[in-house]
Amino acid sequence: TNQYRTKMEIGKISTIQTGLMLARKRTSLGQEGSTKYNLLSLKSISTSGEISPSESEIFFSKGPVEEKYLTKRGDVIQRLTVPFTATSIKNEEGLLVSSNFVIIRLEDSNFLPEYVAIFLNSEYIKKKLSKLSISKTIPLVKISHLRNISIKEIPQDMQKKIIDFNKLRNMEKNIIEQLFIEKKKSANIVLNKLLINN
């Protein structure tokens, strides 16, 4: 018999909460009691779900924020607006999460965070979220939509294979994009020389 449940709703294998409403806590440098945080911004996460710490912003808060709003290893962070990108937290702990995102904290050890993030980044789920979004001007997903999404439970060795395959795919994508940028630069140099010399 198959020991694995076929599918589980995300809301049943995790706790899900929105990030912090920044306007309530925002202050400026030098204000008494202000606390400095690195903020996970929309620019911090690439469309493929990779975090770029250098793209994080500085945020000054009126005093310390609750720990639940700071990233922890194993968290899955999901963007609530297009392109609905998800990422899993590995070493990027302590980043402040704004209300542009939800924080998914897994409570079922059968699911690897990276696998859940890859699943949420799949074209199928992104299309589903787009259809469920509550506004057509700026499509926005509700937490209840995420809670009800069902994810397939598969053995962890298979989850790890999917994670490894996704890493390779992202590496290839980054190499191709870099090659395209370099080729474009070279083509522009050649074109400029031809235009100027003639």
Buried (B, 14 or more C-beta within 10 A) or exposed (E): EEEEEEEBEBBEBBEBBBBBEBEEBEBEEEEEEBBEBBBBBEEBBBEBBEBEEEEBBEBBBBEEBEEEBBBBEBBBBBBBBBEBBBBBBEEBEEBBBBBBBBBBBBEEEBBBBBBBBBBBBEEEBBEBBEEBBEEEEEBBBBBEBBBEBEBBBBEBEEBEEBBEEBEEEBEEEEEEEEEEEEEEEEEEEEEEEEEEEE
